[in-house]
Amino acid sequence: MGGIVFETEITSVAETVSYPVACVFERPKEWSPPLYDPLAFQTYGQGGLAFHLTLMNDDFSGLATSTTFSLGSTIPISASVEQLGHQPLILFLDECWATTTPILSPESLIHPLITNSGCLVDSKKTNSRFLPRNQLSEIRLGLQAFRFATGQDIYLHCRLVAWDPQALDSSKKACQYDSASSQWVLLDDPSQSSLCSCCDTSCQGTKKREITAGSSAISMLGPLVITK
């Protein structure tokens, strides 16, 4: 029985075609990149809020002139928010960590300073303290200088939160430990220190009003050199 066999050979090969692709995130109009400086960190949120985390001199009259501190000395830190037409807000340091890297990673050594929504846990075992406020939009911290066992430089990472001063609860506060009374004390009104009673457990607010976009920011300072 006869048949037909059809054979062909590929005489050309199509050239590889590539198309460039760029993925772009649509940023808010008010957004601008953070400005990095070992003495001062500034970042912007939505709603006309500008957050600052700054190393200060001993009496908080100006910027620090050095990022080197002796072990056990006090590191003066100011956190503030520019409200730029916004309703009056109170600023809190919600969380702060000391780390060995400018960017948090699995390799970072981490020492918690402020946790649990404003509890200065470092004050339980050191002389670190919040200082009295001059204005609601600024909070001052005197941090006792320490060293990691590895001797590496230190970076401070803090979450700053601006909030309605009339809507405070256990998740929006500034608390420190008073060793004389063995109690947690509220910085802004010691008579309401019951808001700090959760500092040794877990603090959860009543969430009367959800935090709005731009009313918080992560800021970083460093490297700080701690000498013996």
Sequence and secondary structure as in RCSB ss.txt:
>XXXX:A:sequence
MGGIVFETEITSVAETVSYPVACVFERPKEWSPPLYDPLAFQTYGQGGLAFHLTLMNDDFSGLATSTTFSLGSTI
PISASVEQLGHQPLILFLDECWATTTPILSPESLIHPLITNSGCLVDSKKTNSRFLPRNQLSEIRLGLQAFRFAT
GQDIYLHCRLVAWDPQALDSSKKACQYDSASSQWVLLDDPSQSSLCSCCDTSCQGTKKREITAGSSAISMLGPLV
ITK
>XXXX:A:secstr
                            TT    B  SSEEEEEETTTEEEEEEEB TTSSSB S SEEETT EE
EEEEEEE TTS   EEEEEEEEEESSSS  TT  EEEEEBTTTEEGGGGTS  EEE  SSTTEEEEEEE    TT
   EEEEEEEEEE TTS BTTB  EEEETTTTEEEESS GGGGGGGTTTTS      SS   TTSEEEEEEEEEE
EE 
